[in-house]
Amino acid sequence: MNRRVFIKTGVAGMAGLSVIGPGMANIRLSSAEGLVGKVQLGNSGLTVPRMAMGTGSVGTGRSSNQTRLGMEKFVKLAHRAYERGVRFYDMADGYGSHPYVGEAIKNIPRENITLLSKLWTQEPGSSYIEPVAKTLDRFRQEVGTDYFDILLMHCMMKGGWTESRKHYIDGLSKAKQDGIVKAVGVSCHSYDALVEAAESPWVEVIMARINPFQSKMDGTPDAIKAVLATARKNGKGIIGMKIFGEGSHVTDEERERSLQFAFTEGSVHCTTLGTESLAQLNDAADRVARITQG
């Protein structure tokens, strides 16, 4: 079953109903729902839920499958996440999800939630590189928050970023000093970038692609496991992404195997999962709660 079928069948799921579709008939919303627990995120000083609500599935051009649900459905999904203990919202400028999360959290005490966003960076020599402070002012206005718990440089696709992205590193360090950001780091989309992040003293949080199928990953499962083990030993907070291979592995057995792998072998502290329906959210929250608290 491909990702499109998973999305289509998942949207049908509402509270108290089974989701019927190829490979999905065995998903049923939990009758004894537990809260997703929390974990210390490495040496970042943050304690975060074990699962974040991802907002960037097929994210491009400042939109995503989550924002394409529309504001009302997005807010309903975000509120359900909050009820399940998934009080951790993973955003990015490129997803266009800031205003959506902002609407969802406007009546929730800020101290009850974790907000993560990601900043797209430009190569040196680009015609215009916006000051980081200006970008973060816009981010904060869009979300309606004074600060972000975690701010990552988005999508590091090759090594050498600690030098080529010095403008952004300095800007984010200043933002942390000013209390606008609590923890900084990178999301990685190459093996070399990930290795560099694992060793960089500047990095506090890494978002890394990890699953047992080597799907949308930066190396073999064993190679990525080794790098993330080093990163965790170095005190980095590890957030797993592409847990289901960007929707390529979503049968019941594959979802279970993927989450078990991430938490028991992959050195992650928590995961971000881009659920797109109440059924998908409840299924993921049930599994994460059981696997991490069992």
Backbone as CSV, one residue per row, in Angstrom:
resi,resn,N_x,N_y,N_z,CA_x,CA_y,CA_z,C_x,C_y,C_z
1,MET,0.850,-1.192,0.000,0.000,0.000,0.000,0.877,1.230,0.000
2,ASN,0.608,2.148,-0.911,1.438,3.338,-0.985,0.896,4.446,-0.094
3,ARG,1.645,5.527,-0.048,1.322,6.608,0.881,-0.026,7.237,0.562
4,ARG,-0.356,7.372,-0.720,-1.612,8.005,-1.090,-2.809,7.206,-0.584
5,VAL,-2.705,5.870,-0.687,-3.789,5.028,-0.184,-3.899,5.159,1.327
6,PHE,-2.739,5.230,2.001,-2.735,5.375,3.452,-3.435,6.660,3.885
7,ILE,-3.139,7.751,3.191,-3.783,9.022,3.495,-5.286,8.924,3.253
8,LYS,-5.675,8.348,2.121,-7.081,8.272,1.765,-7.863,7.465,2.786
9,THR,-7.330,6.304,3.173,-8.049,5.482,4.130,-8.002,6.094,5.516
10,GLY,-6.869,6.756,5.856,-6.747,7.340,7.184,-7.728,8.464,7.424
11,VAL,-8.025,9.263,6.407,-8.928,10.388,6.571,-10.320,9.922,6.969
12,ALA,-10.663,8.678,6.622,-11.985,8.171,6.964,-12.156,7.929,8.449
13,GLY,-11.033,7.790,9.191,-11.119,7.409,10.593,-11.546,8.554,11.486
14,MET,-12.582,8.341,12.270,-13.032,9.294,13.256,-13.155,8.553,14.581
15,ALA,-13.281,9.306,15.678,-13.303,8.706,17.006,-14.372,7.627,17.081
16,GLY,-13.961,6.425,17.605,-14.892,5.336,17.794,-15.110,4.468,16.568
17,LEU,-14.464,4.753,15.433,-14.670,3.992,14.211,-13.394,3.274,13.810
18,SER,-13.568,2.144,13.140,-12.428,1.477,12.519,-12.153,2.117,11.176
19,VAL,-10.906,2.015,10.725,-10.545,2.469,9.385,-10.517,1.246,8.489
20,ILE,-11.336,1.222,7.453,-11.419,0.076,6.579,-10.727,0.399,5.262
21,GLY,-9.807,-0.447,4.859,-9.106,-0.250,3.601,-8.017,-1.292,3.472
22,PRO,-7.408,-1.428,2.345,-6.370,-2.443,2.135,-5.257,-2.314,3.164
23,GLY,-5.073,-3.367,3.949,-4.002,-3.355,4.933,-4.277,-2.525,6.158
24,MET,-5.445,-1.901,6.247,-5.719,-0.974,7.340,-6.902,-1.407,8.201
25,ALA,-7.528,-2.525,7.891,-8.734,-2.923,8.608,-8.456,-3.221,10.073
26,ASN,-7.187,-3.435,10.415,-6.864,-3.772,11.795,-6.511,-2.554,12.636
27,ILE,-6.694,-1.353,12.087,-6.511,-0.154,12.904,-7.833,0.180,13.577
28,ARG,-7.827,0.255,14.887,-9.013,0.656,15.625,-8.587,1.657,16.684
29,LEU,-9.336,2.689,16.868,-8.969,3.674,17.870,-9.002,3.038,19.247
30,SER,-8.068,3.387,20.070,-7.915,2.759,21.374,-9.111,3.019,22.267
31,SER,-9.525,1.990,22.965,-10.600,2.162,23.937,-10.045,2.538,25.300
32,ALA,-8.733,2.407,25.463,-8.092,2.780,26.725,-6.879,3.633,26.390
33,GLU,-7.118,4.851,25.978,-6.071,5.707,25.455,-5.140,6.195,26.562
34,GLY,-3.851,6.046,26.311,-2.877,6.538,27.249,-2.194,7.777,26.727
35,LEU,-1.605,8.535,27.623,-0.862,9.716,27.225,0.531,9.325,26.740
36,VAL,0.982,9.987,25.717,2.368,9.842,25.293,3.251,10.464,26.368
37,GLY,4.255,9.737,26.810,5.110,10.216,27.885,6.140,11.238,27.420
38,LYS,7.002,11.646,28.347,8.016,12.650,28.070,9.408,12.088,28.311
39,VAL,10.410,12.803,27.799,11.795,12.376,27.921,12.697,13.604,27.930
40,GLN,13.822,13.513,28.620,14.825,14.567,28.553,15.510,14.488,27.197
41,LEU,15.585,15.603,26.501,16.122,15.638,25.142,17.623,15.874,25.187
42,GLY,18.372,14.815,25.459,19.818,14.920,25.564,20.216,15.925,26.620
43,ASN,21.238,16.720,26.303,21.703,17.756,27.226,21.158,19.133,26.867
44,SER,20.062,19.164,26.120,19.489,20.440,25.681,18.828,21.217,26.811
45,GLY,18.528,20.543,27.922,17.811,21.186,29.011,16.301,21.115,28.852
46,LEU,15.832,20.500,27.767,14.395,20.404,27.495,13.880,19.011,27.831
47,THR,12.652,18.978,28.318,11.906,17.732,28.469,10.743,17.800,27.495
48,VAL,10.644,16.817,26.611,9.695,16.891,25.502,8.866,15.614,25.425
49,PRO,7.677,15.677,24.806,6.916,14.453,24.555,7.687,13.501,23.641
50,ARG,7.398,12.222,23.777,8.054,11.206,22.971,7.635,11.256,21.495
51,MET,6.564,11.970,21.219,6.081,12.085,19.842,5.709,13.526,19.566
52,ALA,6.134,14.008,18.415,5.738,15.338,17.943,4.733,15.179,16.814
53,MET,3.829,16.138,16.705,2.920,16.183,15.566,3.650,16.865,14.416
54,GLY,4.012,16.086,13.403,4.659,16.650,12.231,3.652,17.401,11.377
55,THR,4.097,18.482,10.768,3.191,19.305,9.956,3.711,19.491,8.543
56,GLY,4.615,18.579,8.098,5.267,18.820,6.816,5.223,17.670,5.827
57,SER,4.197,16.800,5.914,4.111,15.705,4.947,3.939,16.272,3.535
58,VAL,4.799,15.837,2.618,4.826,16.379,1.264,4.859,17.909,1.348
59,GLY,5.737,18.406,2.198,5.830,19.842,2.441,6.670,20.538,1.390
60,THR,6.063,21.455,0.677,6.780,22.221,-0.342,5.989,23.481,-0.656
61,GLY,6.707,24.540,-1.029,6.035,25.775,-1.400,5.166,26.357,-0.303
62,ARG,5.614,26.176,0.940,4.878,26.664,2.114,3.467,26.082,2.214
63,SER,3.381,24.787,1.925,2.157,24.035,2.183,2.543,22.586,2.426
64,SER,1.615,21.811,2.968,1.868,20.406,3.262,0.532,19.685,3.301
65,ASN,0.583,18.362,3.410,-0.673,17.627,3.529,-1.451,18.039,4.764
66,GLN,-0.740,18.426,5.828,-1.447,18.871,7.033,-2.138,20.217,6.804
67,THR,-1.448,21.182,6.224,-2.096,22.482,6.013,-3.173,22.388,4.945
68,ARG,-3.014,21.452,4.006,-4.023,21.285,2.969,-5.311,20.668,3.490
69,LEU,-5.291,20.181,4.725,-6.540,19.751,5.355,-7.483,20.928,5.563
70,GLY,-6.926,22.140,5.644,-7.703,23.328,5.974,-7.588,23.627,7.452
71,MET,-7.854,24.870,7.817,-7.631,25.302,9.191,-8.471,24.522,10.197
72,GLU,-9.736,24.336,9.917,-10.612,23.682,10.892,-10.163,22.255,11.202
73,LYS,-9.871,21.473,10.167,-9.450,20.092,10.376,-8.065,20.032,11.008
74,PHE,-7.191,20.960,10.612,-5.856,20.987,11.209,-5.953,21.250,12.705
75,VAL,-6.730,22.236,13.087,-6.859,22.585,14.504,-7.459,21.426,15.291
76,LYS,-8.445,20.757,14.724,-9.048,19.600,15.392,-8.004,18.513,15.618
77,LEU,-7.160,18.268,14.611,-6.106,17.268,14.730,-5.078,17.678,15.780
78,ALA,-4.698,18.947,15.782,-3.718,19.439,16.756,-4.255,19.377,18.169
79,HIS,-5.534,19.644,18.351,-6.133,19.562,19.682,-6.222,18.117,20.152
80,ARG,-6.518,17.205,19.230,-6.534,15.793,19.595,-5.134,15.338,19.989
81,ALA,-4.131,15.814,19.274,-2.754,15.503,19.640,-2.475,15.968,21.073
82,TYR,-2.899,17.164,21.395,-2.687,17.706,22.738,-3.335,16.808,23.787
83,GLU,-4.556,16.342,23.505,-5.270,15.477,24.439,-4.516,14.171,24.687
84,ARG,-3.815,13.691,23.667,-3.085,12.427,23.788,-1.679,12.608,24.363
85,GLY,-1.316,13.819,24.738,0.017,14.084,25.272,1.031,14.456,24.206
86,VAL,0.590,14.520,22.951,1.479,14.918,21.844,1.475,16.443,21.793
87,ARG,2.074,17.019,22.796,2.044,18.476,22.973,3.338,19.096,22.435
88,PHE,3.703,18.641,21.275,4.978,18.964,20.647,4.668,19.140,19.164
89,TYR,4.845,20.358,18.653,4.449,20.671,17.289,5.687,20.998,16.461
90,ASP,5.886,20.196,15.421,7.062,20.284,14.556,6.676,21.037,13.290
91,MET,7.214,22.246,13.135,6.870,23.134,12.027,8.106,23.438,11.188
92,ALA,7.887,24.153,10.100,8.984,24.721,9.307,8.413,25.832,8.447
93,ASP,9.254,26.790,8.141,8.847,27.874,7.250,8.390,27.305,5.908
94,GLY,9.107,26.298,5.419,8.797,25.711,4.126,7.480,24.957,4.077
95,TYR,6.945,24.581,5.237,5.663,23.875,5.276,4.467,24.837,5.283
96,GLY,4.719,26.103,5.624,3.617,27.041,5.773,2.737,26.743,6.960
97,SER,3.271,26.036,7.947,2.430,25.569,9.060,2.406,26.495,10.269
98,HIS,3.193,27.548,10.264,3.214,28.442,11.419,1.832,29.000,11.783
99,PRO,1.094,29.583,10.849,-0.223,30.140,11.222,-1.206,29.072,11.684
100,TYR,-1.079,27.864,11.176,-1.979,26.783,11.560,-1.730,26.360,13.001
101,VAL,-0.472,26.168,13.347,-0.150,25.844,14.731,-0.511,27.013,15.633
102,GLY,-0.258,28.228,15.170,-0.610,29.407,15.953,-2.082,29.440,16.304
103,GLU,-2.930,29.115,15.345,-4.368,29.077,15.607,-4.714,27.969,16.595
104,ALA,-4.056,26.832,16.464,-4.361,25.686,17.319,-3.971,25.921,18.779
105,ILE,-2.912,26.692,19.017,-2.386,26.825,20.382,-2.772,28.130,21.055
106,LYS,-3.578,28.957,20.409,-3.764,30.310,20.927,-4.446,30.347,22.286
107,ASN,-5.169,29.311,22.659,-5.805,29.277,23.976,-5.172,28.242,24.895
108,ILE,-3.978,27.768,24.536,-3.257,26.788,25.353,-2.100,27.492,26.057
109,PRO,-1.915,27.275,27.361,-0.781,27.890,28.056,0.533,27.521,27.373
110,ARG,1.333,28.521,27.105,2.575,28.310,26.348,3.484,27.293,27.029
111,GLU,3.517,27.284,28.351,4.424,26.390,29.052,4.010,24.917,28.940
112,ASN,2.823,24.667,28.420,2.345,23.285,28.292,2.781,22.614,27.000
113,ILE,3.398,23.345,26.102,3.695,22.801,24.777,5.151,23.030,24.394
114,THR,5.610,22.221,23.461,6.935,22.363,22.872,6.770,22.767,21.415
115,LEU,7.430,23.842,21.023,7.347,24.329,19.650,8.715,24.236,18.984
116,LEU,8.732,23.555,17.853,9.950,23.420,17.050,9.673,23.982,15.666
117,SER,10.620,24.765,15.154,10.532,25.171,13.757,11.905,25.045,13.109
118,LYS,11.879,25.179,11.792,13.099,24.988,11.014,13.269,26.140,10.022
119,LEU,14.499,26.573,9.921,14.873,27.725,9.113,15.627,27.261,7.874
120,TRP,15.110,27.608,6.691,15.828,27.271,5.465,17.043,28.178,5.335
121,THR,18.156,27.625,4.907,19.394,28.398,4.813,19.859,28.495,3.366
122,GLN,20.603,29.549,3.090,21.136,29.801,1.747,22.638,29.545,1.709
123,GLU,23.095,29.104,0.558,24.530,28.929,0.362,25.225,30.289,0.372
124,PRO,26.487,30.336,0.794,27.234,31.595,0.712,27.259,32.110,-0.724
125,GLY,27.167,33.411,-0.869,27.179,34.004,-2.199,25.802,34.207,-2.787
126,SER,24.757,33.775,-2.077,23.395,34.027,-2.555,23.151,35.526,-2.608
127,SER,22.247,35.934,-3.474,22.037,37.363,-3.706,21.553,38.085,-2.451
128,TYR,20.768,37.389,-1.626,20.311,38.034,-0.393,20.161,36.977,0.690
129,ILE,20.831,37.198,1.789,20.692,36.331,2.958,20.109,37.177,4.082
130,GLU,18.884,36.876,4.438,18.164,37.678,5.433,18.782,37.504,6.816
131,PRO,18.872,38.554,7.608,19.349,38.406,8.975,18.480,37.411,9.744
132,VAL,19.101,36.567,10.525,18.364,35.550,11.273,17.351,36.189,12.210
133,ALA,17.730,37.285,12.847,16.814,37.944,13.786,15.527,38.370,13.086
134,LYS,15.638,38.863,11.870,14.460,39.287,11.115,13.565,38.092,10.780
135,THR,14.187,36.997,10.372,13.427,35.783,10.051,12.699,35.272,11.286
136,LEU,13.385,35.238,12.412,12.761,34.710,13.623,11.655,35.624,14.133
137,ASP,11.783,36.921,13.931,10.687,37.835,14.284,9.433,37.483,13.489
138,ARG,9.608,37.175,12.212,8.460,36.775,11.391,7.884,35.443,11.873
139,PHE,8.749,34.490,12.148,8.287,33.194,12.650,7.442,33.380,13.910
140,ARG,7.947,34.192,14.841,7.243,34.363,16.120,5.884,35.031,15.915
141,GLN,5.838,35.976,15.011,4.574,36.634,14.716,3.585,35.659,14.080
142,GLU,4.054,34.824,13.171,3.182,33.866,12.502,2.598,32.842,13.467
143,VAL,3.393,32.410,14.428,2.932,31.403,15.389,2.227,32.043,16.580
144,GLY,2.585,33.285,16.883,2.017,33.937,18.058,2.706,33.505,19.336
145,THR,4.030,33.431,19.296,4.810,33.010,20.454,5.994,33.939,20.645
146,ASP,6.440,34.082,21.878,7.614,34.899,22.163,8.914,34.149,21.881
147,TYR,8.840,32.816,21.919,10.067,32.031,21.774,9.751,30.658,21.184
148,PHE,10.790,30.013,20.659,10.710,28.628,20.205,11.554,27.767,21.138
149,ASP,11.048,26.610,21.449,11.829,25.689,22.270,13.017,25.151,21.481
150,ILE,12.791,24.843,20.199,13.841,24.285,19.352,13.788,24.968,17.989
151,LEU,14.940,25.385,17.514,15.028,25.971,16.168,16.176,25.270,15.435
152,LEU,15.849,24.650,14.319,16.833,23.894,13.557,17.115,24.549,12.216
153,MET,18.339,24.425,11.752,18.629,24.721,10.356,18.087,23.553,9.533
154,HIS,17.325,23.871,8.512,16.549,22.874,7.795,17.358,22.200,6.687
155,CYS,17.315,20.860,6.687,17.718,20.073,5.518,19.188,20.283,5.124
156,MET,20.106,19.925,6.026,21.522,19.962,5.689,21.830,18.784,4.765
157,MET,22.215,19.084,3.530,22.337,18.050,2.502,23.777,17.676,2.154
158,LYS,24.743,18.280,2.844,26.136,17.881,2.628,26.970,18.333,3.812
159,GLY,28.161,17.780,3.890,29.063,18.157,4.955,29.610,19.565,4.757
160,GLY,30.325,20.038,5.757,30.911,21.372,5.704,29.974,22.478,6.104
161,TRP,28.787,22.117,6.605,27.788,23.149,6.933,28.193,23.995,8.137
162,THR,29.035,23.469,9.010,29.448,24.281,10.156,30.235,25.513,9.723
163,GLU,30.834,25.451,8.533,31.527,26.611,7.985,30.637,27.381,7.010
164,SER,29.971,26.677,6.118,29.176,27.362,5.093,27.937,28.042,5.652
165,ARG,27.481,27.599,6.807,26.270,28.188,7.416,26.606,29.011,8.664
166,LYS,27.814,29.575,8.671,28.263,30.339,9.844,27.330,31.512,10.143
167,HIS,26.808,32.166,9.103,25.857,33.274,9.288,24.671,32.840,10.137
168,TYR,24.148,31.664,9.861,22.967,31.177,10.571,23.319,30.668,11.967
169,ILE,24.462,30.028,12.085,24.914,29.556,13.396,25.073,30.738,14.349
170,ASP,25.715,31.795,13.871,25.900,32.974,14.719,24.557,33.611,15.075
171,GLY,23.651,33.692,14.104,22.349,34.288,14.360,21.520,33.488,15.345
172,LEU,21.549,32.168,15.218,20.792,31.327,16.147,21.418,31.336,17.543
173,SER,22.732,31.428,17.603,23.395,31.532,18.908,22.989,32.817,19.615
174,LYS,22.887,33.900,18.857,22.446,35.173,19.435,20.981,35.075,19.881
175,ALA,20.155,34.410,19.089,18.750,34.234,19.453,18.615,33.425,20.742
176,LYS,19.469,32.432,20.893,19.448,31.658,22.131,19.876,32.524,23.313
177,GLN,20.899,33.303,23.116,21.371,34.210,24.161,20.277,35.193,24.583
178,ASP,19.454,35.618,23.607,18.389,36.583,23.873,17.093,35.941,24.365
179,GLY,17.069,34.620,24.486,15.882,33.934,24.987,14.802,33.707,23.946
180,ILE,15.113,33.923,22.681,14.144,33.722,21.601,14.081,32.245,21.212
181,VAL,15.170,31.534,21.467,15.282,30.105,21.176,15.925,29.435,22.385
182,LYS,15.431,28.249,22.738,16.010,27.535,23.874,17.099,26.548,23.459
183,ALA,16.911,25.883,22.325,17.887,24.893,21.871,18.010,24.972,20.354
184,VAL,19.212,24.715,19.855,19.493,24.855,18.416,20.066,23.564,17.857
185,GLY,19.983,23.441,16.536,20.555,22.268,15.901,20.231,22.219,14.425
186,VAL,20.182,20.994,13.876,20.001,20.809,12.436,19.104,19.616,12.161
187,SER,18.420,19.670,11.013,17.819,18.463,10.455,18.712,18.028,9.306
188,CYS,18.988,16.727,9.227,20.016,16.235,8.299,19.415,15.383,7.194
189,HIS,19.932,15.608,5.971,19.514,14.852,4.804,20.726,14.336,4.028
190,SER,21.808,14.068,4.723,22.953,13.386,4.127,23.787,12.787,5.251
191,TYR,24.498,11.725,4.906,25.320,11.048,5.905,26.410,11.974,6.427
192,ASP,27.093,12.691,5.528,28.179,13.580,5.953,27.677,14.683,6.870
193,ALA,26.506,15.233,6.556,25.935,16.276,7.406,25.606,15.723,8.789
194,LEU,25.114,14.490,8.833,24.756,13.864,10.103,25.990,13.592,10.955
195,VAL,27.030,13.081,10.333,28.282,12.836,11.063,28.813,14.139,11.654
196,GLU,28.755,15.206,10.877,29.233,16.504,11.351,28.400,16.996,12.530
197,ALA,27.082,16.790,12.448,26.195,17.207,13.540,26.472,16.433,14.817
198,ALA,26.774,15.150,14.680,27.031,14.312,15.855,28.242,14.782,16.639
199,GLU,29.188,15.415,15.946,30.431,15.842,16.594,30.470,17.339,16.910
200,SER,29.590,18.129,16.320,29.650,19.584,16.491,29.269,20.006,17.905
201,PRO,30.119,20.768,18.583,29.769,21.246,19.933,28.620,22.235,19.917
202,TRP,28.334,22.853,18.763,27.236,23.827,18.679,25.876,23.142,18.689
203,VAL,25.798,21.964,18.126,24.517,21.272,17.957,24.020,20.709,19.282
204,GLU,22.773,21.042,19.600,22.117,20.469,20.772,21.057,19.450,20.386
205,VAL,20.429,19.646,19.220,19.348,18.769,18.770,19.582,18.391,17.309
206,ILE,19.412,17.114,17.017,19.518,16.604,15.646,18.199,15.957,15.259
207,MET,17.696,16.284,14.079,16.571,15.558,13.502,17.145,14.691,12.389
208,ALA,16.945,13.369,12.506,17.599,12.429,11.600,16.602,11.414,11.049
209,ARG,16.857,10.988,9.816,16.004,10.002,9.153,16.423,8.598,9.597
210,ILE,15.449,7.856,10.161,15.776,6.549,10.707,14.593,5.601,10.574
211,ASN,14.832,4.455,9.964,13.851,3.372,9.914,14.595,2.088,9.551
212,PRO,13.977,0.931,9.756,14.692,-0.325,9.503,14.722,-0.734,8.036
213,PHE,14.109,0.053,7.146,13.968,-0.330,5.753,14.932,0.406,4.814
214,GLN,15.745,1.313,5.392,16.635,2.170,4.598,15.840,2.940,3.542
215,SER,14.692,3.446,3.940,13.798,4.164,3.044,13.898,5.657,3.324
216,LYS,14.281,6.460,2.304,14.471,7.902,2.465,15.493,8.190,3.553
217,MET,16.536,7.377,3.620,17.557,7.518,4.646,18.889,7.949,4.053
218,ASP,19.845,8.224,4.942,21.150,8.745,4.541,22.248,7.696,4.615
219,GLY,21.857,6.453,4.775,22.812,5.361,4.859,22.072,4.107,5.272
220,THR,22.790,3.034,5.482,22.160,1.803,5.934,21.658,1.990,7.361
221,PRO,20.677,1.197,7.782,20.232,1.296,9.172,21.380,1.154,10.168
222,ASP,22.302,0.215,9.917,23.417,0.036,10.848,24.327,1.258,10.881
223,ALA,24.576,1.869,9.716,25.435,3.051,9.671,24.796,4.222,10.411
224,ILE,23.515,4.429,10.195,22.827,5.532,10.870,22.733,5.272,12.371
225,LYS,22.468,4.041,12.746,22.446,3.689,14.168,23.765,4.057,14.841
226,ALA,24.861,3.766,14.181,26.174,4.042,14.768,26.397,5.536,14.948
227,VAL,26.029,6.330,13.946,26.207,7.783,14.055,25.319,8.345,15.157
228,LEU,24.089,7.898,15.219,23.170,8.420,16.236,23.577,7.975,17.639
229,ALA,24.159,6.795,17.751,24.668,6.365,19.052,25.790,7.289,19.515
230,THR,26.663,7.680,18.578,27.727,8.633,18.902,27.147,9.984,19.290
231,ALA,26.172,10.439,18.524,25.539,11.726,18.824,24.906,11.719,20.208
232,ARG,24.214,10.641,20.508,23.566,10.562,21.829,24.610,10.515,22.940
233,LYS,25.695,9.778,22.730,26.781,9.736,23.702,27.372,11.122,23.910
234,ASN,27.352,11.947,22.853,27.871,13.316,22.934,26.852,14.300,23.496
235,GLY,25.727,13.803,23.949,24.747,14.660,24.614,23.720,15.301,23.709
236,LYS,23.698,14.900,22.428,22.724,15.496,21.509,21.329,14.920,21.770
237,GLY,20.322,15.768,21.622,18.950,15.288,21.619,18.633,14.792,20.218
238,ILE,18.077,13.589,20.116,17.841,12.973,18.810,16.340,12.857,18.548
239,ILE,15.886,13.492,17.480,14.500,13.393,17.042,14.483,12.578,15.756
240,GLY,13.804,11.448,15.752,13.721,10.612,14.572,12.654,11.117,13.613
241,MET,12.968,11.085,12.324,11.979,11.423,11.306,12.020,10.361,10.200
242,LYS,11.053,10.412,9.293,10.916,9.412,8.224,10.832,8.010,8.831
243,ILE,10.148,7.917,9.961,10.036,6.647,10.678,9.353,5.586,9.825
244,PHE,8.375,5.998,9.036,7.693,5.063,8.130,8.165,5.249,6.684
245,GLY,9.364,5.801,6.513,9.920,5.980,5.173,9.095,6.912,4.318
246,GLU,8.604,7.990,4.926,7.773,8.972,4.236,6.541,8.299,3.619
247,GLY,5.924,7.414,4.409,4.690,6.763,3.976,4.878,5.542,3.117
248,SER,6.122,5.066,2.974,6.383,3.894,2.135,6.147,2.577,2.873
249,HIS,6.087,2.638,4.210,5.964,1.416,5.017,4.909,1.640,6.096
250,VAL,3.667,1.388,5.761,2.579,1.757,6.680,1.608,0.617,6.975
251,THR,1.980,-0.624,6.641,1.149,-1.724,7.103,1.276,-1.800,8.621
252,ASP,0.371,-2.530,9.238,0.404,-2.646,10.686,1.759,-3.169,11.169
253,GLU,2.241,-4.219,10.536,3.518,-4.801,10.923,4.666,-3.818,10.722
254,GLU,4.651,-3.083,9.619,5.725,-2.132,9.338,5.711,-0.960,10.303
255,ARG,4.542,-0.450,10.631,4.483,0.658,11.603,5.040,0.229,12.950
256,GLU,4.650,-0.965,13.370,5.135,-1.474,14.648,6.647,-1.685,14.616
257,ARG,7.115,-2.315,13.571,8.551,-2.574,13.457,9.352,-1.277,13.417
258,SER,8.844,-0.294,12.703,9.563,0.973,12.548,9.694,1.710,13.872
259,LEU,8.611,1.788,14.614,8.671,2.497,15.892,9.503,1.729,16.917
260,GLN,9.365,0.396,16.936,10.207,-0.405,17.826,11.684,-0.174,17.502
261,PHE,12.018,-0.159,16.224,13.401,0.037,15.793,13.921,1.403,16.226
262,ALA,13.135,2.444,15.993,13.584,3.800,16.318,13.893,3.943,17.799
263,PHE,12.987,3.442,18.639,13.141,3.661,20.074,14.083,2.667,20.751
264,THR,14.159,1.428,20.261,14.984,0.438,20.953,16.371,0.272,20.345
265,GLU,16.526,0.626,19.056,17.828,0.470,18.412,18.385,1.765,17.834
266,GLY,17.526,2.717,17.530,17.940,3.897,16.782,18.457,5.067,17.591
267,SER,18.517,4.932,18.916,19.056,5.977,19.803,18.218,7.250,19.830
268,VAL,16.989,7.239,19.298,16.197,8.460,19.319,15.592,8.676,20.698
269,HIS,15.430,9.933,21.053,14.689,10.287,22.268,13.195,10.378,21.982
270,CYS,12.872,10.860,20.777,11.479,11.059,20.395,11.387,11.021,18.875
271,THR,10.173,11.018,18.375,9.959,10.986,16.937,8.988,12.083,16.522
272,THR,9.070,12.476,15.279,8.045,13.334,14.692,7.321,12.513,13.641
273,LEU,5.992,12.516,13.709,5.170,11.708,12.817,4.124,12.599,12.163
274,GLY,4.128,12.615,10.846,3.211,13.491,10.102,1.862,12.847,9.875
275,THR,1.095,12.671,10.928,-0.237,12.090,10.795,-1.183,13.088,10.130
276,GLU,-2.176,12.535,9.417,-3.061,13.386,8.618,-4.537,13.139,8.900
277,SER,-4.830,12.354,9.931,-6.212,12.074,10.304,-6.247,11.696,11.777
278,LEU,-7.427,11.710,12.354,-7.582,11.290,13.742,-7.199,9.827,13.909
279,ALA,-7.524,9.003,12.935,-7.186,7.586,13.015,-5.679,7.381,13.056
280,GLN,-4.966,8.032,12.170,-3.514,7.907,12.140,-2.891,8.435,13.427
281,LEU,-3.378,9.551,13.902,-2.851,10.136,15.131,-3.032,9.195,16.310
282,ASN,-4.228,8.668,16.474,-4.493,7.778,17.597,-3.683,6.496,17.495
283,ASP,-3.570,5.950,16.311,-2.777,4.740,16.128,-1.323,4.992,16.506
284,ALA,-0.752,6.089,16.028,0.645,6.404,16.332,0.845,6.668,17.816
285,ALA,-0.054,7.434,18.423,0.073,7.745,19.848,-0.044,6.490,20.696
286,ASP,-0.968,5.604,20.335,-1.097,4.339,21.060,0.209,3.555,21.014
287,ARG,0.789,3.457,19.839,2.015,2.668,19.687,3.193,3.299,20.435
288,VAL,3.359,4.603,20.278,4.483,5.271,20.954,4.341,5.146,22.468
289,ALA,3.128,5.339,22.988,2.920,5.221,24.431,3.245,3.808,24.915
290,ARG,2.802,2.818,24.189,3.022,1.438,24.604,4.496,1.055,24.502
291,ILE,5.142,1.406,23.399,6.533,1.013,23.178,7.468,1.700,24.160
292,THR,7.236,2.960,24.446,8.163,3.707,25.298,7.876,3.535,26.786
293,GLN,6.671,3.121,27.120,6.322,2.985,28.536,6.167,1.519,28.961
294,GLY,6.271,0.617,27.983,6.065,-0.795,28.270,7.258,-1.429,28.992
